[in-house]
Amino acid sequence: MSVTSRILDVGEYKAEVVSDRYNPLIGRRELVLRVDHPLKPTPTRLQLRFSIAKAFNTGVERVYVRSVKTEYGMGVSRVEAHIYDSVERALAFEPKYVVERNGGVKPQQ
């Protein structure tokens, strides 16, 4: 596991990468972030997805926010997210409820 002290810009919030590791068996990058939002609401999954995709130079359709846990009264959230190598891998491994919470799948044209 490689830990970096990378700071991400999540709109009006700041997020620090606590843990960043690559899982070669599944083909995904597994992230744990610490998001500071004092006196502000917890950032939405959509905000987090777009910010993570931009920071890691990947498509938003490959980023899935697994969980957002906010500490009561602290203005700090712990975010678990996965960045997949491909959309097909994401849909094969992410549970249906996680895909739906992250905006679902856009129909192919």
N, CA, C and O atoms as a GROMACS GRO file, in nm:
protein
  436
    1MET      N    1   0.085  -0.117   0.000
    1MET     CA    2   0.000   0.000   0.000
    1MET      C    3   0.089   0.124   0.000
    1MET      O    4   0.181   0.136   0.082
    2SER      N    5   0.061   0.214  -0.092
    2SER     CA    6   0.138   0.337  -0.097
    2SER      C    7   0.052   0.452  -0.046
    2SER      O    8  -0.060   0.472  -0.094
    3VAL      N    9   0.103   0.524   0.050
    3VAL     CA   10   0.029   0.635   0.108
    3VAL      C   11   0.090   0.764   0.057
    3VAL      O   12   0.211   0.784   0.062
    4THR      N   13   0.004   0.851   0.007
    4THR     CA   14   0.051   0.980  -0.043
    4THR      C   15  -0.015   1.090   0.038
    4THR      O   16  -0.118   1.068   0.101
    5SER      N   17   0.043   1.207   0.035
    5SER     CA   18  -0.018   1.321   0.104
    5SER      C   19  -0.065   1.421  -0.001
    5SER      O   20  -0.032   1.539   0.004
    6ARG      N   21  -0.141   1.371  -0.096
    6ARG     CA   22  -0.191   1.452  -0.205
    6ARG      C   23  -0.319   1.524  -0.160
    6ARG      O   24  -0.406   1.463  -0.098
    7ILE      N   25  -0.330   1.652  -0.192
    7ILE     CA   26  -0.446   1.732  -0.157
    7ILE      C   27  -0.529   1.754  -0.284
    7ILE      O   28  -0.477   1.799  -0.386
    8LEU      N   29  -0.659   1.723  -0.276
    8LEU     CA   30  -0.750   1.741  -0.388
    8LEU      C   31  -0.840   1.860  -0.362
    8LEU      O   32  -0.871   1.890  -0.247
    9ASP      N   33  -0.882   1.926  -0.468
    9ASP     CA   34  -0.976   2.037  -0.457
    9ASP      C   35  -1.115   1.985  -0.491
    9ASP      O   36  -1.141   1.948  -0.605
   10VAL      N   37  -1.203   1.982  -0.392
   10VAL     CA   38  -1.339   1.932  -0.411
   10VAL      C   39  -1.432   2.052  -0.403
   10VAL      O   40  -1.504   2.070  -0.304
   11GLY      N   41  -1.430   2.135  -0.507
   11GLY     CA   42  -1.512   2.256  -0.507
   11GLY      C   43  -1.463   2.350  -0.398
   11GLY      O   44  -1.350   2.398  -0.402
   12GLU      N   45  -1.549   2.376  -0.300
   12GLU     CA   46  -1.512   2.465  -0.189
   12GLU      C   47  -1.450   2.388  -0.072
   12GLU      O   48  -1.423   2.446   0.033
   13TYR      N   49  -1.426   2.259  -0.091
   13TYR     CA   50  -1.370   2.174   0.013
   13TYR      C   51  -1.229   2.131  -0.025
   13TYR      O   52  -1.189   2.140  -0.141
   14LYS      N   53  -1.155   2.083   0.074
   14LYS     CA   54  -1.023   2.025   0.051
   14LYS      C   55  -1.025   1.880   0.096
   14LYS      O   56  -1.083   1.848   0.200
   15ALA      N   57  -0.963   1.793   0.018
   15ALA     CA   58  -0.958   1.651   0.052
   15ALA      C   59  -0.814   1.604   0.049
   15ALA      O   60  -0.737   1.641  -0.041
   16GLU      N   61  -0.777   1.523   0.147
   16GLU     CA   62  -0.643   1.467   0.154
   16GLU      C   63  -0.651   1.317   0.128
   16GLU      O   64  -0.736   1.248   0.185
   17VAL      N   65  -0.562   1.266   0.042
   17VAL     CA   66  -0.557   1.124   0.014
   17VAL      C   67  -0.486   1.056   0.131
   17VAL      O   68  -0.367   1.078   0.154
   18VAL      N   69  -0.560   0.973   0.205
   18VAL     CA   70  -0.504   0.903   0.320
   18VAL      C   71  -0.440   0.772   0.276
   18VAL      O   72  -0.333   0.735   0.323
   19SER      N   73  -0.508   0.702   0.184
   19SER     CA   74  -0.459   0.574   0.136
   19SER      C   75  -0.487   0.563  -0.014
   19SER      O   76  -0.594   0.600  -0.062
   20ASP      N   77  -0.388   0.512  -0.087
   20ASP     CA   78  -0.401   0.497  -0.231
   20ASP      C   79  -0.328   0.368  -0.269
   20ASP      O   80  -0.205   0.362  -0.262
   21ARG      N   81  -0.404   0.266  -0.309
   21ARG     CA   82  -0.340   0.141  -0.349
   21ARG      C   83  -0.407   0.088  -0.475
   21ARG      O   84  -0.524   0.114  -0.501
   22TYR      N   85  -0.330   0.012  -0.552
   22TYR     CA   86  -0.382  -0.048  -0.674
   22TYR      C   87  -0.406  -0.197  -0.652
   22TYR      O   88  -0.318  -0.267  -0.600
   23ASN      N   89  -0.522  -0.245  -0.690
   23ASN     CA   90  -0.558  -0.386  -0.678
   23ASN      C   91  -0.552  -0.446  -0.818
   23ASN      O   92  -0.647  -0.431  -0.896
   24PRO      N   93  -0.443  -0.516  -0.852
   24PRO     CA   94  -0.426  -0.568  -0.989
   24PRO      C   95  -0.522  -0.681  -1.022
   24PRO      O   96  -0.555  -0.701  -1.139
   25LEU      N   97  -0.568  -0.756  -0.923
   25LEU     CA   98  -0.659  -0.866  -0.948
   25LEU      C   99  -0.793  -0.816  -1.002
   25LEU      O  100  -0.850  -0.876  -1.093
   26ILE      N  101  -0.842  -0.709  -0.945
   26ILE     CA  102  -0.971  -0.654  -0.987
   26ILE      C  103  -0.953  -0.546  -1.094
   26ILE      O  104  -1.044  -0.523  -1.174
   27GLY      N  105  -0.838  -0.481  -1.097
   27GLY     CA  106  -0.815  -0.375  -1.195
   27GLY      C  107  -0.874  -0.243  -1.150
   27GLY      O  108  -0.943  -0.175  -1.225
   28ARG      N  109  -0.845  -0.208  -1.024
   28ARG     CA  110  -0.895  -0.081  -0.972
   28ARG      C  111  -0.797  -0.020  -0.874
   28ARG      O  112  -0.713  -0.088  -0.814
   29ARG      N  113  -0.811   0.111  -0.861
   29ARG     CA  114  -0.737   0.188  -0.762
   29ARG      C  115  -0.832   0.214  -0.646
   29ARG      O  116  -0.944   0.260  -0.666
   30GLU      N  117  -0.787   0.184  -0.524
   30GLU     CA  118  -0.872   0.198  -0.406
   30GLU      C  119  -0.822   0.316  -0.322
   30GLU      O  120  -0.708   0.316  -0.276
   31LEU      N  121  -0.908   0.414  -0.304
   31LEU     CA  122  -0.871   0.538  -0.235
   31LEU      C  123  -0.949   0.554  -0.105
   31LEU      O  124  -1.065   0.514  -0.094
   32VAL      N  125  -0.882   0.613  -0.007
   32VAL     CA  126  -0.946   0.660   0.115
   32VAL      C  127  -0.908   0.807   0.127
   32VAL      O  128  -0.790   0.841   0.126
   33LEU      N  129  -1.009   0.893   0.138
   33LEU     CA  130  -0.986   1.038   0.146
   33LEU      C  131  -1.039   1.092   0.277
   33LEU      O  132  -1.133   1.037   0.336
   34ARG      N  133  -0.978   1.200   0.321
   34ARG     CA  134  -1.026   1.274   0.438
   34ARG      C  135  -1.068   1.411   0.386
   34ARG      O  136  -0.984   1.490   0.343
   35VAL      N  137  -1.198   1.439   0.391
   35VAL     CA  138  -1.251   1.564   0.339
   35VAL      C  139  -1.284   1.656   0.455
   35VAL      O  140  -1.362   1.619   0.544
   36ASP      N  141  -1.226   1.775   0.456
   36ASP     CA  142  -1.254   1.875   0.559
   36ASP      C  143  -1.360   1.971   0.507
   36ASP      O  144  -1.345   2.030   0.399
   37HIS      N  145  -1.467   1.986   0.583
   37HIS     CA  146  -1.575   2.079   0.545
   37HIS      C  147  -1.633   2.144   0.670
   37HIS      O  148  -1.750   2.124   0.701
   38PRO      N  149  -1.551   2.223   0.743
   38PRO     CA  150  -1.601   2.286   0.866
   38PRO      C  151  -1.713   2.387   0.836
   38PRO      O  152  -1.701   2.471   0.746
   39LEU      N  153  -1.820   2.376   0.913
   39LEU     CA  154  -1.936   2.464   0.903
   39LEU      C  155  -2.003   2.461   0.767
   39LEU      O  156  -2.074   2.555   0.730
   40LYS      N  157  -1.982   2.354   0.691
   40LYS     CA  158  -2.044   2.337   0.560
   40LYS      C  159  -2.103   2.197   0.552
   40LYS      O  160  -2.062   2.109   0.629
   41PRO      N  161  -2.198   2.175   0.461
   41PRO     CA  162  -2.254   2.041   0.447
   41PRO      C  163  -2.154   1.944   0.386
   41PRO      O  164  -2.057   1.984   0.321
   42THR      N  165  -2.178   1.816   0.406
   42THR     CA  166  -2.095   1.712   0.348
   42THR      C  167  -2.107   1.719   0.196
   42THR      O  168  -2.217   1.732   0.143
   43PRO      N  169  -1.994   1.710   0.123
   43PRO     CA  170  -2.002   1.713  -0.023
   43PRO      C  171  -2.080   1.593  -0.076
   43PRO      O  172  -2.079   1.486  -0.016
   44THR      N  173  -2.148   1.612  -0.187
   44THR     CA  174  -2.228   1.506  -0.247
   44THR      C  175  -2.138   1.405  -0.318
   44THR      O  176  -2.023   1.435  -0.350
   45ARG      N  177  -2.192   1.287  -0.343
   45ARG     CA  178  -2.118   1.185  -0.418
   45ARG      C  179  -2.081   1.236  -0.556
   45ARG      O  180  -1.972   1.208  -0.606
   46LEU      N  181  -2.172   1.311  -0.618
   46LEU     CA  182  -2.145   1.364  -0.752
   46LEU      C  183  -2.028   1.461  -0.750
   46LEU      O  184  -1.941   1.455  -0.837
   47GLN      N  185  -2.024   1.551  -0.652
   47GLN     CA  186  -1.911   1.643  -0.638
   47GLN      C  187  -1.781   1.565  -0.620
   47GLN      O  188  -1.680   1.596  -0.683
   48LEU      N  189  -1.786   1.464  -0.535
   48LEU     CA  190  -1.667   1.384  -0.509
   48LEU      C  191  -1.622   1.308  -0.633
   48LEU      O  192  -1.502   1.303  -0.662
   49ARG      N  193  -1.716   1.249  -0.706
   49ARG     CA  194  -1.681   1.175  -0.828
   49ARG      C  195  -1.610   1.264  -0.929
   49ARG      O  196  -1.505   1.227  -0.981
   50PHE      N  197  -1.667   1.381  -0.956
   50PHE     CA  198  -1.607   1.472  -1.054
   50PHE      C  199  -1.470   1.521  -1.009
   50PHE      O  200  -1.378   1.532  -1.090
   51SER      N  201  -1.456   1.550  -0.880
   51SER     CA  202  -1.328   1.598  -0.828
   51SER      C  203  -1.220   1.490  -0.835
   51SER      O  204  -1.106   1.518  -0.872
   52ILE      N  205  -1.256   1.367  -0.799
   52ILE     CA  206  -1.160   1.256  -0.804
   52ILE      C  207  -1.121   1.228  -0.948
   52ILE      O  208  -1.003   1.207  -0.977
   53ALA      N  209  -1.219   1.227  -1.039
   53ALA     CA  210  -1.190   1.203  -1.181
   53ALA      C  211  -1.095   1.309  -1.236
   53ALA      O  212  -1.002   1.277  -1.310
   54LYS      N  213  -1.119   1.434  -1.201
   54LYS     CA  214  -1.034   1.543  -1.248
   54LYS      C  215  -0.893   1.532  -1.188
   54LYS      O  216  -0.794   1.550  -1.260
   55ALA      N  217  -0.883   1.502  -1.060
   55ALA     CA  218  -0.754   1.495  -0.993
   55ALA      C  219  -0.669   1.379  -1.044
   55ALA      O  220  -0.546   1.390  -1.051
   56PHE      N  221  -0.733   1.267  -1.079
   56PHE     CA  222  -0.659   1.150  -1.124
   56PHE      C  223  -0.664   1.134  -1.276
   56PHE      O  224  -0.625   1.029  -1.329
   57ASN      N  225  -0.711   1.237  -1.346
   57ASN     CA  226  -0.710   1.243  -1.492
   57ASN      C  227  -0.776   1.119  -1.555
   57ASN      O  228  -0.716   1.051  -1.637
   58THR      N  229  -0.898   1.091  -1.515
   58THR     CA  230  -0.972   0.977  -1.567
   58THR      C  231  -1.117   1.018  -1.591
   58THR      O  232  -1.159   1.127  -1.552
   59GLY      N  233  -1.193   0.930  -1.655
   59GLY     CA  234  -1.333   0.957  -1.681
   59GLY      C  235  -1.418   0.936  -1.558
   59GLY      O  236  -1.390   0.847  -1.478
   60VAL      N  237  -1.519   1.018  -1.541
   60VAL     CA  238  -1.605   1.011  -1.423
   60VAL      C  239  -1.683   0.880  -1.420
   60VAL      O  240  -1.722   0.835  -1.312
   61GLU      N  241  -1.707   0.817  -1.535
   61GLU     CA  242  -1.781   0.691  -1.539
   61GLU      C  243  -1.702   0.574  -1.482
   61GLU      O  244  -1.758   0.467  -1.460
   62ARG      N  245  -1.572   0.594  -1.459
   62ARG     CA  246  -1.488   0.489  -1.399
   62ARG      C  247  -1.466   0.509  -1.250
   62ARG      O  248  -1.401   0.427  -1.186
   63VAL      N  249  -1.520   0.616  -1.192
   63VAL     CA  250  -1.503   0.649  -1.050
   63VAL      C  251  -1.633   0.618  -0.976
   63VAL      O  252  -1.741   0.661  -1.016
   64TYR      N  253  -1.620   0.542  -0.866
   64TYR     CA  254  -1.736   0.509  -0.782
   64TYR      C  255  -1.704   0.537  -0.637
   64TYR      O  256  -1.606   0.486  -0.582
   65VAL      N  257  -1.788   0.620  -0.575
   65VAL     CA  258  -1.774   0.651  -0.432
   65VAL      C  259  -1.848   0.543  -0.356
   65VAL      O  260  -1.970   0.532  -0.367
   66ARG      N  261  -1.775   0.465  -0.278
   66ARG     CA  262  -1.834   0.353  -0.204
   66ARG      C  263  -1.905   0.401  -0.078
   66ARG      O  264  -2.018   0.360  -0.051
   67SER      N  265  -1.840   0.487  -0.001
   67SER     CA  266  -1.903   0.535   0.122
   67SER      C  267  -1.852   0.674   0.158
   67SER      O  268  -1.740   0.712   0.126
   68VAL      N  269  -1.939   0.747   0.226
   68VAL     CA  270  -1.906   0.879   0.282
   68VAL      C  271  -1.954   0.877   0.426
   68VAL      O  272  -2.074   0.870   0.451
   69LYS      N  273  -1.861   0.882   0.520
   69LYS     CA  274  -1.896   0.879   0.662
   69LYS      C  275  -1.848   1.008   0.727
   69LYS      O  276  -1.728   1.038   0.728
   70THR      N  277  -1.942   1.083   0.780
   70THR     CA  278  -1.911   1.211   0.843
   70THR      C  279  -1.909   1.194   0.994
   70THR      O  280  -2.000   1.136   1.053
   71GLU      N  281  -1.802   1.248   1.056
   71GLU     CA  282  -1.793   1.244   1.202
   71GLU      C  283  -1.885   1.352   1.259
   71GLU      O  284  -1.883   1.467   1.215
   72TYR      N  285  -1.965   1.313   1.356
   72TYR     CA  286  -2.064   1.404   1.414
   72TYR      C  287  -1.998   1.528   1.473
   72TYR      O  288  -1.910   1.518   1.558
   73GLY      N  289  -2.042   1.645   1.427
   73GLY     CA  290  -1.997   1.772   1.481
   73GLY      C  291  -1.855   1.812   1.447
   73GLY      O  292  -1.806   1.913   1.497
   74MET      N  293  -1.787   1.734   1.363
   74MET     CA  294  -1.646   1.762   1.335
   74MET      C  295  -1.623   1.833   1.202
   74MET      O  296  -1.523   1.903   1.186
   75GLY      N  297  -1.713   1.818   1.106
   75GLY     CA  298  -1.690   1.877   0.974
   75GLY      C  299  -1.582   1.803   0.898
   75GLY      O  300  -1.510   1.863   0.818
   76VAL      N  301  -1.568   1.673   0.924
   76VAL     CA  302  -1.468   1.589   0.859
   76VAL      C  303  -1.538   1.461   0.812
   76VAL      O  304  -1.612   1.399   0.888
   77SER      N  305  -1.513   1.423   0.687
   77SER     CA  306  -1.571   1.300   0.633
   77SER      C  307  -1.462   1.207   0.583
   77SER      O  308  -1.358   1.251   0.534
   78ARG      N  309  -1.489   1.078   0.597
   78ARG     CA  310  -1.400   0.974   0.544
   78ARG      C  311  -1.469   0.917   0.420
   78ARG      O  312  -1.581   0.868   0.428
   79VAL      N  313  -1.401   0.923   0.306
   79VAL     CA  314  -1.459   0.881   0.179
   79VAL      C  315  -1.379   0.763   0.125
   79VAL      O  316  -1.256   0.768   0.117
   80GLU      N  317  -1.450   0.657   0.086
   80GLU     CA  318  -1.388   0.544   0.019
   80GLU      C  319  -1.435   0.546  -0.125
   80GLU      O  320  -1.555   0.551  -0.152
   81ALA      N  321  -1.339   0.542  -0.219
   81ALA     CA  322  -1.372   0.547  -0.362
   81ALA      C  323  -1.285   0.448  -0.439
   81ALA      O  324  -1.174   0.415  -0.397
   82HIS      N  325  -1.338   0.404  -0.552
   82HIS     CA  326  -1.266   0.313  -0.641
   82HIS      C  327  -1.257   0.376  -0.780
   82HIS      O  328  -1.354   0.434  -0.829
   83ILE      N  329  -1.140   0.366  -0.842
   83ILE     CA  330  -1.121   0.408  -0.980
   83ILE      C  331  -1.084   0.283  -1.059
   83ILE      O  332  -0.981   0.221  -1.035
   84TYR      N  333  -1.170   0.245  -1.154
   84TYR     CA  334  -1.151   0.122  -1.230
   84TYR      C  335  -1.073   0.148  -1.358
   84TYR      O  336  -1.070   0.259  -1.410
   85ASP      N  337  -1.008   0.040  -1.409
   85ASP     CA  338  -0.937   0.048  -1.535
   85ASP      C  339  -1.032   0.064  -1.653
   85ASP      O  340  -0.997   0.125  -1.754
   86SER      N  341  -1.154   0.010  -1.641
   86SER     CA  342  -1.254   0.022  -1.747
   86SER      C  343  -1.393   0.023  -1.685
   86SER      O  344  -1.412  -0.019  -1.571
   87VAL      N  345  -1.489   0.071  -1.762
   87VAL     CA  346  -1.627   0.075  -1.716
   87VAL      C  347  -1.681  -0.067  -1.698
   87VAL      O  348  -1.758  -0.094  -1.606
   88GLU      N  349  -1.641  -0.158  -1.787
   88GLU     CA  350  -1.687  -0.297  -1.779
   88GLU      C  351  -1.644  -0.361  -1.647
   88GLU      O  352  -1.723  -0.433  -1.585
   89ARG      N  353  -1.520  -0.336  -1.605
   89ARG     CA  354  -1.472  -0.391  -1.477
   89ARG      C  355  -1.551  -0.333  -1.361
   89ARG      O  356  -1.584  -0.404  -1.266
   90ALA      N  357  -1.582  -0.204  -1.370
   90ALA     CA  358  -1.659  -0.139  -1.263
   90ALA      C  359  -1.796  -0.204  -1.248
   90ALA      O  360  -1.839  -0.234  -1.137
   91LEU      N  361  -1.864  -0.226  -1.360
   91LEU     CA  362  -1.998  -0.284  -1.354
   91LEU      C  363  -1.994  -0.431  -1.312
   91LEU      O  364  -2.092  -0.482  -1.259
   92ALA      N  365  -1.883  -0.497  -1.336
   92ALA     CA  366  -1.870  -0.637  -1.296
   92ALA      C  367  -1.849  -0.652  -1.145
   92ALA      O  368  -1.890  -0.752  -1.087
   93PHE      N  369  -1.784  -0.554  -1.082
   93PHE     CA  370  -1.748  -0.567  -0.941
   93PHE      C  371  -1.828  -0.481  -0.845
   93PHE      O  372  -1.846  -0.520  -0.730
   94GLU      N  373  -1.877  -0.366  -0.889
   94GLU     CA  374  -1.953  -0.279  -0.798
   94GLU      C  375  -2.095  -0.332  -0.782
   94GLU      O  376  -2.160  -0.368  -0.880
   95PRO      N  377  -2.145  -0.337  -0.658
   95PRO     CA  378  -2.284  -0.380  -0.637
   95PRO      C  379  -2.382  -0.281  -0.704
   95PRO      O  380  -2.350  -0.164  -0.724
   96LYS      N  381  -2.498  -0.331  -0.738
   96LYS     CA  382  -2.598  -0.251  -0.809
   96LYS      C  383  -2.634  -0.125  -0.731
   96LYS      O  384  -2.651  -0.018  -0.790
   97TYR      N  385  -2.647  -0.136  -0.598
   97TYR     CA  386  -2.687  -0.020  -0.519
   97TYR      C  387  -2.580   0.090  -0.521
   97TYR      O  388  -2.612   0.208  -0.514
   98VAL      N  389  -2.452   0.052  -0.530
   98VAL     CA  390  -2.344   0.151  -0.536
   98VAL      C  391  -2.348   0.223  -0.670
   98VAL      O  392  -2.331   0.344  -0.677
   99VAL      N  393  -2.371   0.148  -0.777
   99VAL     CA  394  -2.383   0.208  -0.911
   99VAL      C  395  -2.500   0.307  -0.913
   99VAL      O  396  -2.487   0.416  -0.968
  100GLU      N  397  -2.613   0.268  -0.855
  100GLU     CA  398  -2.730   0.356  -0.853
  100GLU      C  399  -2.706   0.480  -0.767
  100GLU      O  400  -2.749   0.589  -0.804
  101ARG      N  401  -2.639   0.466  -0.655
  101ARG     CA  402  -2.608   0.581  -0.568
  101ARG      C  403  -2.515   0.679  -0.637
  101ARG      O  404  -2.516   0.798  -0.606
  102ASN      N  405  -2.434   0.630  -0.729
  102ASN     CA  406  -2.339   0.715  -0.801
  102ASN      C  407  -2.396   0.767  -0.932
  102ASN      O  408  -2.320   0.815  -1.017
  103GLY      N  409  -2.526   0.758  -0.951
  103GLY     CA  410  -2.588   0.815  -1.070
  103GLY      C  411  -2.630   0.715  -1.173
  103GLY      O  412  -2.685   0.753  -1.276
  104GLY      N  413  -2.607   0.587  -1.149
  104GLY     CA  414  -2.649   0.484  -1.243
  104GLY      C  415  -2.561   0.476  -1.366
  104GLY      O  416  -2.455   0.538  -1.373
  105VAL      N  417  -2.607   0.399  -1.462
  105VAL     CA  418  -2.533   0.378  -1.586
  105VAL      C  419  -2.606   0.452  -1.697
  105VAL      O  420  -2.727   0.439  -1.712
  106LYS      N  421  -2.531   0.529  -1.775
  106LYS     CA  422  -2.589   0.599  -1.888
  106LYS      C  423  -2.609   0.500  -2.003
  106LYS      O  424  -2.520   0.419  -2.028
  107PRO      N  425  -2.723   0.502  -2.073
  107PRO     CA  426  -2.744   0.409  -2.183
  107PRO      C  427  -2.648   0.437  -2.298
  107PRO      O  428  -2.619   0.552  -2.331
  108GLN      N  429  -2.598   0.329  -2.360
  108GLN     CA  430  -2.507   0.340  -2.474
  108GLN      C  431  -2.587   0.378  -2.598
  108GLN      O  432  -2.699   0.330  -2.617
  109GLN      N  433  -2.530   0.465  -2.683
  109GLN     CA  434  -2.600   0.505  -2.805
  109GLN      C  435  -2.531   0.452  -2.926
  109GLN      O  436  -2.577   0.476  -3.038
   0.00000   0.00000   0.00000
